Amino acid sequence: MPQHYAGTTGVTLLIHTLSTGTTGDMDWDAAFESLASQDHDSDGFAAVNSTDNTSVNGTSGVETVVSITFTDGADMDSVAAGNAFRLKITHDNTGDSNSDTLQITNVELRET
């Protein structure tokens, strides 16, 4: 986590995605795992936060940005300024109406 993270409100994760299709929606899950005291041989991710039913862009190959918010503290596994962490992002396709290929091109993390 950046050294300048104030740790007061939380962060917003922005996931930049592409779809080979032009219709339907997509769902994403994300979770933090603080590495401050985590045994790296096992997982200790916090519960997932989700974004559901985000429409894919109507033009194939044009980016769609989805956001998932996390509040400071347990919601982000108590990651603090300067802490290393892992971020798990998974495609939750059980409720998607888009059956085409999805790609994550990059992610952003913004303090909220």
Secondary structure, 3 states (H helix, E strand, C coil): CCCCCCCCCEEEEEEEEEECCCCCEEEEEEEEEECCCCCCCCCCCCCCEEEEEEECCCCCCCCEEEEEEEECCHHHCCCCCCCCEEEEEEECCCCCCCCCCEEEEEEEEEEC
